[in-house]
């Protein structure tokens, strides 16, 4: 059975498939992968970098507006 490719951030390491590297951002937000950026809140990649400074700002926006 084939293994599913995963992108994970644990401690200070970013793992994509069987490759590992150090985490660039403090919170794990906007971690680059090829031409996309990782969003830990959505657990998926975005085409553009997140406009928020940190995760708290993202969560505050979601509370005020109802969604991202």
DAGICOR-V805680 format. One record per pair of residues at least 12 apart in sequence whose ideal C-beta (glycine too) atoms are under 6 Angstrom apart, sorted by the first residue. I is the first residue (numbers start at 1). J is the second residue. Records with the same first field share a line. If there is no record, write none. Layout:
I = J ; J
//
This chain:
5 = 17
9 = 28
14 = 31
16 = 33
27 = 54 ; 55
28 = 40
29 = 50
30 = 49 ; 50
37 = 49
//
